[in-house]
Each structure stands twice: as C-alpha cells, then as structure tokens.
Amino acid sequence: MVGCSSHRMLRSGVSAFIAALQVLAIASMGTGVHAADSSRSMYDLEKSVKEPKPSKSLAPIRKQTQKNPTPLDRERWKKPVPLQNGIKLDKPQAIPPPKPVDSNLPKVELPVTQDTAGAGPVVVGRVVYRGTLPPPTQMEVTRDVEVCGPVVNIVPLSVDPVSHGVRNAIVHIGVRQEITDDVPLQVSVVKNQQCAFYPRVAALRTGAQTEISNDDPLMHNTNMTINSRTVLNVALVAGGNPIRKPLKKEGLYLIKCNVHKFMEAYRYVFDDPFFDQTNETGQFRIVGLPPGFHAVSVWHETLGVLHKEIQVPVRGTVTLEFEFK
C-alpha cells in the first residue's frame, strides 16, 4: 500500500511539473520571450510588452493651409535667380522705343558699301565743305558778246546745301606697284559750248583719248598744258570736226581758250584706275585696291588738296570723310 501511495505521489508531482512547464511556455510565447531568456527581469519583460518596436517614420505631409496662394507667397516660393559672372540673370526688360528723329537734320546716304564680286576691298566716302560759300566770280566779256553774253558768272565751287558735299573733287589712292588690267580706256570729252568747257573737271587714265569739239557758232582756240608745258594748241572753227589727242603723261592738265580768256577747265590723269570724281553730294567710291597702307589725296580746283593714309583690308569696306573749311 505504501508503494502504491508513493507511486501515485510521484506521478502527481510529474504531472504538476509538466503543467508548470506548459504554463511557462505559454507565457513566453505571449510576451515574445523564449525560455532561454528567463534570466531577464520582470521589468524588462513588462517594458517589452508595453512599448512596441518603433516603425519606419514616414515623411511629414505638408498640410495645405490655403487653396489660392497670395502674390506674396508666389514671390517667396520663387527659385533663386542664378548668377553668371556676377551678373543677375533675369528676364530681359522691354527696350524703350527710339526717340523720334529730328526732321530738320540733313539726311546723308553714303554709297552702297557691299564688296564687288572679285574686286577686293572697297573705299567709299564723302568730301564736304563747312565754310562760307564764296560768291560767283563775274567776268566781263569783250569779244563775241552776241554768243557769250556781256558778263560770265563762274562758279567753280559747287556744294550741296543738305549734305555739304563738294562736287567735282578728284579722289585718288596711290598704289606703289605696277597695275595691269584689261579695262578699255574711255574717251574724255572736252566741249566748247556757250563759251565754256563741258565738263569743267574730269579724271582719266594715261593714254586715254581726249576728244575736243566746238558747238558754238564762232571760233575757239583750245590750249592744253601740263606743268606749264603745251600739250595741245588747236583752233576749232564753227562746225569743224572733233580733234582727238591722247594724254600720255600723268598729272594735272589745264585747258584754256586763247580767244576767250575766261574759259577754263581741268583734266586729271592717273597711271592707275584707283580714282573717282565726287558727284553732286560729294560721294566717291573706289574698288579693287590691293590690301595694305595707301595714301589718299583729294584735289579741288579752288579748295586745294587734302591727304590721308589708310589701311585697306583684304576684304571689307573702308569709309572716309574729307573736310574742307
């Protein structure tokens, strides 16, 4: 009996021990603590149960406080303006309208300045006069009054009132090299008409023919000289045939009439083609120059001579202005 009782007591103790183990296992599963962590304090167990593990933080969501932003908000939310070389890059400002042009100012139009195909650089410009215009020279006629009139008005200086340009000035650009071209030489005309030479001034190449004719119903005697040396001295009767004479030497030729002393004209002759005669507004244009430094001269029968030195590029346009005072 004693043995049976001992056996029951042992089995009862084992059952109680197993039940205790089951309770401990269930408690460990509920708190996330394994049996191996039984050495941790009850404070740690309670803390692990009450404070869950922190989750990943989410970016805070901006709460829209106002549906339509004010102009102040828009200005504050603008991105900063970048800088470039220390200069603030901003939207371009509107260009103010140009000031109205004074209609009283003279309108001056220079010649066309684009390059001529195959002709190289171009030199353009104007010859002007800023001084007071002298009055015409009056000369009394003592012979052939019925054709020439009693008095002749000579106006050698012609100036445009708007541009101040000088007419019949000869512009020449000297070139220190031999020039060969196939341009045909033009004939220079000298007409005795109404007791005057027409045209009064002209420029031409050496070797060009000068054709002298008489349109008046009276006799003229044309005398051409260069450096006080006579080149041509011929009497032209009324209705006679024209006479041609080549001018072979470079320089300034003076033309006079031995019968009518007030008749006078000029022909400027050059060895190269780099010259021009100004028009009624003082404009000139010279093309085909070789590049480099060149001397430019301007001659006028009463105003004298002006000089300049220019550098001519390989291509492009050089603009000049000569001013007589």
C-alpha positions as CSV (number, residue, x, y, z in Angstrom):
1,M,0.0,0.0,0.0
2,V,2.9,2.2,0.9
3,G,4.4,1.5,-2.6
4,C,1.2,2.4,-4.4
5,S,0.8,5.5,-2.5
6,S,4.4,6.6,-3.3
7,H,3.9,5.8,-6.9
8,R,0.8,8.0,-7.1
9,M,2.6,10.8,-5.4
10,L,5.4,10.6,-7.9
11,R,3.1,10.6,-10.8
12,S,1.2,13.6,-9.4
13,G,4.4,15.5,-8.9
14,V,5.5,14.8,-12.5
15,S,2.1,16.0,-13.8
16,A,2.4,19.1,-11.8
17,F,5.8,19.8,-13.1
18,I,4.7,19.2,-16.7
19,A,1.8,21.6,-16.2
20,A,4.1,24.2,-14.8
21,L,6.3,23.9,-17.8
22,Q,3.3,24.3,-20.2
23,V,2.2,27.5,-18.3
24,L,5.7,28.9,-18.6
25,A,5.9,28.1,-22.3
26,I,2.5,29.8,-22.9
27,A,3.7,32.9,-21.0
28,S,6.9,33.0,-23.0
29,M,5.0,32.9,-26.4
30,G,2.6,35.6,-25.3
31,T,5.3,38.1,-24.3
32,G,7.8,37.3,-27.1
33,V,10.3,35.9,-24.6
34,H,11.8,32.5,-25.1
35,A,12.5,30.1,-22.2
36,A,16.2,30.8,-22.7
37,D,15.6,34.5,-21.7
38,S,14.1,33.6,-18.4
39,S,17.0,35.3,-16.7
40,R,15.7,38.7,-17.8
41,S,14.0,40.8,-15.1
42,M,10.3,41.2,-14.9
43,Y,10.8,45.0,-15.5
44,D,12.4,44.2,-18.9
45,L,9.6,41.8,-19.7
46,E,6.9,44.3,-18.9
47,K,8.7,47.1,-20.8
48,S,8.9,44.9,-23.9
49,V,5.2,44.2,-23.7
50,K,4.1,47.8,-23.1
51,E,6.4,49.5,-25.7
52,P,6.1,48.1,-29.2
53,K,9.0,48.4,-31.6
54,P,9.1,51.7,-33.5
55,S,8.1,51.5,-37.1
56,K,9.8,53.3,-40.0
57,S,9.0,57.0,-39.9
58,L,7.0,58.5,-42.8
59,A,7.8,61.9,-44.4
60,P,5.6,64.5,-42.9
61,I,2.8,65.5,-45.2
62,R,2.5,69.3,-45.8
63,K,-0.8,70.4,-44.9
64,Q,-2.3,72.9,-47.5
65,T,-3.4,75.8,-45.4
66,Q,-4.6,78.0,-48.3
67,K,-6.1,77.0,-51.6
68,N,-5.0,80.0,-53.7
69,P,-1.6,81.5,-52.8
70,T,-1.3,85.2,-52.5
71,P,1.2,87.2,-54.6
72,L,3.4,87.4,-51.6
73,D,3.5,83.6,-51.4
74,R,4.4,83.4,-55.1
75,E,7.2,85.8,-54.6
76,R,8.5,83.9,-51.6
77,W,8.3,80.5,-53.4
78,K,10.3,81.6,-56.4
79,K,13.6,79.9,-57.1
80,P,16.7,82.0,-56.5
81,V,17.9,83.7,-59.7
82,P,21.2,82.2,-60.8
83,L,24.3,84.4,-61.3
84,Q,26.6,84.3,-64.2
85,N,29.9,86.2,-64.0
86,G,28.5,88.1,-61.1
87,I,25.5,89.3,-63.2
88,K,22.0,88.5,-62.2
89,L,20.2,86.6,-65.0
90,D,16.7,87.9,-65.1
91,K,14.0,88.2,-67.8
92,P,15.1,90.8,-70.4
93,Q,13.5,94.1,-69.9
94,A,11.5,95.8,-72.6
95,I,13.6,98.0,-74.9
96,P,12.3,101.6,-74.8
97,P,11.0,102.9,-78.1
98,P,13.6,105.0,-80.0
99,K,13.5,108.7,-79.8
100,P,11.9,110.4,-82.8
101,V,14.3,111.6,-85.4
102,D,14.6,115.4,-85.9
103,S,13.3,116.0,-89.4
104,N,15.4,119.2,-89.6
105,L,18.6,117.2,-89.6
106,P,20.2,116.6,-93.1
107,K,19.8,113.1,-94.4
108,V,23.1,111.7,-95.7
109,E,23.2,108.5,-97.6
110,L,26.6,107.0,-98.3
111,P,27.2,104.9,-101.4
112,V,26.5,101.1,-101.4
113,T,29.3,99.5,-99.3
114,Q,29.0,95.8,-100.2
115,D,32.0,94.2,-101.9
116,T,32.0,93.9,-105.6
117,A,32.4,90.3,-106.7
118,G,36.1,89.6,-107.4
119,A,37.0,93.3,-106.9
120,G,38.5,93.0,-103.4
121,P,38.0,95.8,-100.8
122,V,36.0,98.9,-101.3
123,V,36.8,102.5,-100.2
124,V,33.8,104.8,-100.0
125,G,33.3,108.3,-98.6
126,R,32.4,111.9,-99.0
127,V,34.2,115.2,-99.5
128,V,32.5,118.1,-97.6
129,Y,32.9,121.8,-97.2
130,R,32.0,123.5,-93.9
131,G,32.9,127.1,-94.6
132,T,31.1,130.0,-96.1
133,L,30.4,129.8,-99.8
134,P,32.2,132.4,-101.9
135,P,30.1,134.4,-104.3
136,P,30.3,133.6,-108.1
137,T,33.1,135.3,-110.0
138,Q,31.8,137.7,-112.7
139,M,34.0,138.4,-115.7
140,E,33.2,141.0,-118.4
141,V,33.1,139.7,-122.0
142,T,34.8,141.9,-124.6
143,R,34.5,139.6,-127.6
144,D,31.6,137.6,-129.2
145,V,29.1,139.2,-126.8
146,E,26.2,138.1,-129.0
147,V,27.1,134.4,-128.2
148,C,28.8,134.6,-124.8
149,G,26.8,137.4,-123.3
150,P,28.1,140.6,-121.7
151,V,29.0,139.0,-118.3
152,V,30.0,135.5,-117.4
153,N,29.3,134.0,-114.0
154,I,32.0,131.5,-113.0
155,V,31.0,129.1,-110.1
156,P,33.9,126.7,-109.6
157,L,32.8,125.6,-106.1
158,S,29.5,123.6,-106.0
159,V,28.3,122.4,-102.6
160,D,25.1,120.5,-101.8
161,P,23.1,122.5,-99.3
162,V,21.9,119.4,-97.4
163,S,24.9,117.1,-97.2
164,H,27.6,119.8,-97.6
165,G,29.1,117.5,-100.2
166,V,31.6,119.1,-102.7
167,R,31.1,118.3,-106.4
168,N,33.9,117.7,-108.9
169,A,36.6,116.8,-106.3
170,I,39.1,114.2,-107.6
171,V,39.9,111.4,-105.1
172,H,43.0,109.3,-105.8
173,I,44.6,106.4,-103.9
174,G,48.2,105.9,-104.7
175,V,49.5,102.3,-105.1
176,R,53.2,101.6,-105.2
177,Q,53.1,98.7,-107.6
178,E,52.6,98.0,-111.2
179,I,49.0,97.7,-112.2
180,T,48.0,95.7,-115.2
181,D,44.4,95.4,-116.3
182,D,42.4,94.8,-119.4
183,V,39.8,97.6,-118.8
184,P,39.3,99.6,-122.1
185,L,40.3,103.3,-121.8
186,Q,37.3,105.7,-122.0
187,V,37.3,108.7,-124.2
188,S,37.4,112.1,-122.4
189,V,35.2,114.7,-124.0
190,V,36.0,118.5,-124.0
191,K,33.2,120.5,-125.5
192,N,33.3,124.2,-126.3
193,Q,29.7,125.1,-125.6
194,Q,28.2,128.5,-124.8
195,C,31.7,130.0,-124.3
196,A,32.5,127.4,-121.6
197,F,34.2,123.9,-121.4
198,Y,32.0,121.0,-120.6
199,P,32.6,119.1,-118.4
200,R,34.7,121.6,-116.4
201,V,36.6,118.8,-114.5
202,A,37.2,115.2,-115.3
203,A,39.6,112.3,-114.4
204,L,41.0,109.7,-116.8
205,R,43.7,107.1,-117.3
206,T,47.0,107.8,-119.0
207,G,46.8,107.0,-122.7
208,A,43.1,107.8,-122.9
209,Q,41.9,109.8,-125.9
210,T,40.7,113.4,-125.3
211,E,38.1,114.4,-127.9
212,I,37.8,118.2,-128.4
213,S,34.8,119.7,-130.2
214,N,33.2,123.1,-130.9
215,D,29.4,123.5,-130.6
216,D,29.4,127.3,-130.8
217,P,28.8,129.4,-134.0
218,L,32.2,131.0,-133.5
219,M,35.9,130.1,-133.4
220,H,37.6,128.8,-130.2
221,N,41.3,128.1,-129.7
222,T,41.8,125.2,-127.2
223,N,45.2,125.2,-125.4
224,M,46.2,122.3,-123.1
225,T,49.2,122.4,-120.8
226,I,50.8,120.3,-118.0
227,N,53.3,121.9,-115.7
228,S,53.3,125.0,-118.0
229,R,54.3,122.8,-121.0
230,T,51.9,122.9,-124.0
231,V,50.4,119.6,-125.0
232,L,47.8,120.8,-127.5
233,N,47.1,124.1,-129.1
234,V,44.4,123.9,-131.9
235,A,41.9,126.3,-133.5
236,L,38.4,125.0,-133.7
237,V,36.2,126.7,-136.3
238,A,32.4,126.6,-136.1
239,G,31.0,123.4,-137.4
240,G,34.5,121.8,-137.6
241,N,35.3,118.1,-137.0
242,P,36.3,117.0,-133.4
243,I,40.0,116.5,-132.7
244,R,41.4,113.6,-130.6
245,K,44.6,113.7,-128.6
246,P,45.9,111.0,-126.2
247,L,47.1,112.2,-122.8
248,K,50.2,110.1,-122.2
249,K,51.6,111.7,-119.1
250,E,50.3,111.5,-115.5
251,G,49.4,114.8,-113.9
252,L,47.0,117.8,-113.9
253,Y,46.2,119.4,-117.3
254,L,44.9,122.9,-117.6
255,I,42.6,123.7,-120.5
256,K,42.1,127.3,-121.7
257,C,40.8,129.2,-124.7
258,N,43.3,131.7,-126.2
259,V,40.4,133.6,-127.7
260,H,38.2,133.8,-124.6
261,K,40.4,134.2,-121.6
262,F,37.6,133.4,-119.1
263,M,37.2,129.8,-120.4
264,E,39.0,127.3,-118.2
265,A,38.8,123.5,-117.4
266,Y,40.9,120.7,-115.9
267,R,41.8,117.1,-116.7
268,Y,43.5,114.9,-114.0
269,V,45.3,111.9,-115.5
270,F,46.5,108.9,-113.5
271,D,48.6,105.8,-114.3
272,D,46.2,103.5,-112.2
273,P,42.5,103.0,-112.0
274,F,42.1,103.9,-108.3
275,F,40.4,107.3,-108.6
276,D,37.0,108.8,-108.7
277,Q,35.2,112.1,-109.1
278,T,32.7,113.2,-106.5
279,N,29.1,113.5,-107.5
280,E,26.7,116.3,-106.7
281,T,26.5,115.3,-103.0
282,G,30.3,114.8,-102.6
283,Q,30.3,110.9,-102.7
284,F,33.0,108.8,-104.2
285,R,33.7,105.0,-104.5
286,I,36.9,103.2,-105.4
287,V,37.2,99.4,-105.8
288,G,39.8,96.8,-106.5
289,L,42.6,98.1,-104.3
290,P,45.3,95.7,-103.1
291,P,45.5,95.4,-99.3
292,G,47.9,97.4,-97.3
293,F,48.7,101.0,-96.4
294,H,47.9,103.6,-99.1
295,A,48.0,107.4,-99.4
296,V,44.7,109.1,-100.3
297,S,44.6,112.6,-101.8
298,V,41.7,114.9,-102.7
299,W,42.1,117.7,-105.1
300,H,39.7,120.6,-105.9
301,E,40.4,123.4,-108.2
302,T,39.7,126.2,-105.7
303,L,39.8,124.4,-102.2
304,G,43.2,122.8,-102.7
305,V,44.5,119.4,-101.7
306,L,43.9,117.1,-98.7
307,H,45.8,113.9,-97.7
308,K,45.2,110.9,-95.6
309,E,46.8,107.5,-95.1
310,I,44.6,104.4,-94.8
311,Q,45.0,100.7,-94.3
312,V,43.0,98.6,-96.8
313,P,42.0,95.1,-95.6
314,V,41.8,92.0,-97.8
315,R,38.1,92.3,-97.7
316,G,35.6,94.8,-96.4
317,T,34.8,98.4,-96.7
318,V,36.7,101.5,-95.6
319,T,34.7,104.7,-95.1
320,L,36.4,108.1,-95.3
321,E,35.4,111.7,-95.0
322,F,37.4,114.7,-96.1
323,E,36.5,118.1,-94.9
324,F,37.5,121.4,-96.4
325,K,37.0,124.6,-94.3
